[in-house]
């Protein structure tokens, strides 16, 4: 990041890969389902959460937020693992948001894991090799490989 007078110039982080392409499709669907969904949004979780929560407060038609930030995209480029963060306008809606996201990931054929807790990010993996690197099969409740329950 380089400061130029009163404006900030941020490096653009781009990503390509199978998981990233599937998440693009999922986020497009989420926007149709009462989500404010942002990809590669803001610098970090704190800034992205604050901005999306503020937008939810102003937009009464949207009940959920989902995002991943630039640091997550950088991590994905290095590892093949992408984290999706989410929340709702209440605790109940936060848990519901996670369920909706994993349902859409299943439809897209993504390899993902989530422990079902509202405070946990959803992990999306580029392929089975990346999944195996980060997980021991059958140890994470709700882990799914290509839409099938382990």
NORCOR-V534112 format. One record per backbone hydrogen bond with DSSP energy under -0.5 kcal/mol. NH is the residue of the N-H (numbers start at 1). CO is the residue of the C=O. Records with the same first field share a line. If there is no record, write none. Layout:
NH=CO ; CO
//
This chain:
2=9
4=7
7=4
9=2
10=8
13=11
14=12
21=17
22=18
23=19
24=20
25=21
26=22
27=23
28=24
29=25
30=26
31=27
32=28 ; 29
33=30
35=30
36=64
37=35
38=66
41=68
48=44
49=45
50=46
51=47
52=48
53=49
54=50
55=51
56=52
57=53
58=54
59=55
60=58
62=59
63=34
64=34
65=87
66=36
67=85
68=38
70=42
71=43
73=69
74=70
75=71
76=72
77=73
78=74
79=75
80=76
82=124
84=122
85=67 ; 83
87=65
89=63
94=90
95=91
96=92
97=93
98=94
99=95
100=96
101=97
102=98
103=99
104=100
105=101
106=102
107=103
108=104
109=105 ; 106
110=105
111=125
112=110 ; 144
113=123
120=117
122=84
123=113
124=82
125=111
126=80
131=127
132=128
133=129
134=130
135=131
137=135
139=136
141=139
143=140
144=112
145=148
146=144
147=110
148=145
150=143
//
